[in-house]
């Protein structure tokens, strides 16, 4: 089994108490950061949020076809655009957030297919399920469902999925190898993987690698693409390859300040949002990312890539 990163070894034989504790803290930080985003009021109504989605491959037509609250400016690609989804297929999105890619996939697989979202943050699942009630024409989506779960222990049967997609989430997982084994387990023979993720292309500065905001922002948890490919292969997947999107990771800074306390955006959504008018707020994930991007040129050591694989028949 390939070792993706020192902290990623977290099986029963290699996880010290200290490492387990560090992983638990990291996971808690990720949940906290994304819960804050889920209740921030960020949505497709914000120009900065739309700008991030456009930078990573979403068309204006795609963004207007889904509930506005499904997009929060968290993507690093558009896996549904290249997954070759077909009517009747079952597709699962790992780390589905507000449901952006699930809703796009639902349209492609049609009424005879299913689009399933997996997310470990309760606030994100609540947001996604709320969004699912407001599909095309104001009617609920009938072919989507969302599960609260980590992506290294999927609540799905063996060989039950045609396609696995993910968008800038696997890099957040502490045990990436477990995630890849789960992907291989739930895929049907001949099933495929179409993932957008951030990977390393050069050594990351220690200050950034140790930064919790950088981890929550999908940067510090990234691994070299060769190790990513090796781990997918070790999980039993084949025909693995990666394509550099050549996208500018500084696009994340476009969201900074978009959901300011008590802004009109807060009252325009029917979703529950954090009450902040009378309290001093902690920096948001996007604000912290914008600060990091001002101090580091992330594009010199990280890249957004499309990664593909197939489960042998």
Residue pairs with C-beta under 8 A, 6 or more apart in sequence:
1 177
1 234
2 177
2 227
2 230
2 231
2 234
3 9
4 176
4 177
4 223
4 227
4 228
4 231
5 176
5 223
5 227
7 19
7 22
7 23
7 26
7 174
8 174
8 175
8 176
8 177
8 223
9 15
9 19
9 175
10 19
10 20
10 23
10 174
10 175
10 178
11 175
11 178
15 23
23 174
23 175
26 174
26 212
26 215
27 120
27 174
29 212
29 215
29 216
30 172
30 215
30 216
31 120
31 121
33 213
33 216
33 285
34 97
34 121
34 123
34 124
34 216
34 285
35 121
35 122
35 123
35 124
36 274
36 282
36 284
36 285
37 72
37 74
37 284
37 285
37 286
38 72
38 97
38 98
38 121
38 123
38 124
38 126
38 127
39 123
39 127
39 271
39 272
39 273
39 274
40 72
40 259
40 273
40 274
40 284
41 259
41 263
41 265
41 266
41 268
41 269
41 271
41 273
42 49
42 72
42 73
42 255
42 258
42 259
42 265
42 286
43 49
43 68
43 69
43 71
43 72
43 265
43 268
43 269
44 50
44 53
44 63
44 64
44 66
44 68
44 69
44 70
44 71
45 68
45 265
45 268
45 269
46 73
46 255
46 258
46 259
46 265
47 258
48 73
48 254
48 255
48 256
48 257
48 258
49 71
49 72
49 73
49 255
49 258
50 60
50 63
50 71
51 251
51 254
51 255
52 73
52 74
52 75
52 251
52 252
52 254
52 255
53 63
53 71
53 73
53 75
53 100
54 60
55 247
55 248
55 251
55 254
56 75
56 76
56 77
56 78
56 196
56 245
56 247
56 251
56 304
57 77
57 78
57 81
57 245
57 247
58 71
58 75
58 78
58 81
62 78
62 81
62 104
63 71
65 103
65 104
65 107
65 136
66 99
66 100
66 103
66 104
66 131
67 98
67 99
67 103
67 131
67 132
67 134
67 135
68 269
69 98
69 127
69 130
69 131
69 269
69 271
70 97
70 98
70 99
70 100
70 103
70 128
70 131
71 98
71 100
72 97
72 98
73 252
73 254
73 255
73 258
73 286
74 97
74 167
74 168
75 100
75 167
75 168
75 196
76 167
76 168
76 196
76 197
76 198
76 218
76 245
76 247
76 249
76 304
77 167
77 168
77 196
77 197
77 245
77 247
77 304
77 305
77 306
78 101
78 167
78 196
79 93
79 101
79 165
79 166
79 167
79 194
79 195
79 196
79 306
80 101
80 104
80 105
80 108
80 165
82 194
82 306
82 308
83 91
83 105
83 163
83 165
83 192
83 194
84 192
84 194
85 91
85 105
85 108
85 109
85 113
85 163
86 108
86 109
86 113
87 108
87 109
87 110
87 112
87 113
88 109
88 110
88 112
88 113
89 109
89 113
89 162
89 163
90 109
90 113
90 114
90 116
90 160
90 161
90 162
90 163
91 105
91 109
91 113
91 114
91 115
91 116
91 161
91 162
91 163
91 164
91 165
92 115
92 116
92 117
92 118
92 154
92 156
92 161
92 163
92 164
92 165
92 186
93 101
93 102
93 105
93 115
93 116
93 117
93 118
93 165
93 166
93 167
94 118
94 151
94 154
94 164
94 165
94 166
94 169
94 170
94 179
94 183
95 118
95 119
95 120
95 151
95 166
95 167
95 168
95 169
95 170
95 172
96 102
96 117
96 118
96 119
96 124
96 128
96 146
97 117
97 119
97 124
97 127
97 128
97 167
98 124
98 127
98 128
98 131
99 117
99 127
99 128
99 131
99 132
99 144
99 146
100 167
101 165
101 167
102 115
102 116
102 117
102 128
102 144
102 146
103 115
103 131
103 132
103 135
103 141
103 144
105 115
105 165
106 113
106 115
106 141
106 143
106 144
107 136
109 115
109 143
110 143
111 142
111 143
113 143
114 143
114 144
114 145
115 141
115 143
115 144
116 144
116 145
116 146
116 147
116 156
116 161
117 125
117 128
117 144
117 145
117 146
117 147
118 146
118 147
118 149
118 151
118 154
118 155
119 125
119 128
119 146
119 147
119 148
119 149
120 148
120 149
120 150
120 151
122 148
125 146
125 147
125 148
126 272
127 271
128 146
129 146
130 270
130 271
132 140
132 141
132 144
132 146
133 140
134 140
135 141
147 155
149 155
150 173
151 166
151 169
151 170
151 173
151 179
151 182
152 173
152 175
152 178
152 179
152 182
153 178
153 182
154 182
154 185
154 186
156 186
157 186
158 185
158 186
159 185
159 186
159 187
159 188
159 189
159 191
160 186
160 188
161 186
161 187
161 188
161 191
162 187
162 188
162 191
162 192
163 191
163 192
163 193
163 194
164 183
164 186
164 187
164 191
164 192
164 193
164 194
164 195
165 193
165 194
165 195
166 195
166 196
166 197
167 195
167 196
167 197
168 196
168 197
168 198
168 218
168 304
169 197
169 218
170 176
170 179
170 195
170 197
171 197
171 198
171 199
171 218
171 219
171 221
171 222
171 223
172 215
172 216
172 218
172 221
173 179
173 221
176 223
176 228
176 231
177 231
177 234
177 235
180 231
180 232
180 234
180 235
180 237
181 235
181 236
183 193
183 232
183 235
183 237
184 235
184 236
184 237
184 311
187 193
187 311
188 311
189 311
189 312
189 313
190 310
190 311
190 312
190 313
191 310
191 311
192 308
192 309
192 310
192 311
193 232
193 237
193 307
193 308
193 309
193 310
194 306
194 307
194 308
195 306
195 307
195 308
196 245
196 304
196 305
196 306
196 307
197 218
197 222
197 228
197 304
197 305
197 307
198 218
198 219
198 222
198 249
198 302
198 303
198 304
198 305
199 222
199 223
199 224
199 225
199 228
199 242
199 302
199 303
199 305
199 307
200 222
200 223
200 224
200 225
200 301
200 302
201 224
201 225
201 301
201 302
201 303
202 300
202 301
203 301
204 219
204 220
204 222
204 301
204 302
205 296
205 301
208 214
208 219
208 220
208 292
208 296
209 220
210 220
211 220
211 292
212 220
213 283
213 285
213 288
213 289
213 291
213 292
214 220
214 289
214 292
215 221
216 285
216 288
217 252
217 285
217 288
217 289
217 292
219 249
219 292
219 298
219 302
222 302
225 242
225 303
225 305
225 307
228 242
228 307
229 240
229 241
229 242
229 307
232 240
232 307
232 309
233 240
236 311
236 312
237 309
237 310
237 311
237 312
238 309
238 310
238 311
238 312
239 308
239 309
239 310
240 307
240 308
240 309
241 307
241 308
242 305
242 306
242 307
242 308
243 305
243 306
243 307
243 308
244 303
244 304
244 305
245 303
245 304
245 305
245 306
246 303
247 303
247 304
248 299
249 293
249 298
249 299
249 302
249 303
249 304
250 293
250 297
250 298
250 299
252 286
252 289
252 290
252 293
253 289
253 290
253 293
253 294
255 286
255 290
256 286
256 287
256 289
256 290
257 287
258 265
258 286
259 265
259 266
259 284
261 276
261 277
261 281
262 276
262 277
266 273
283 291
292 298
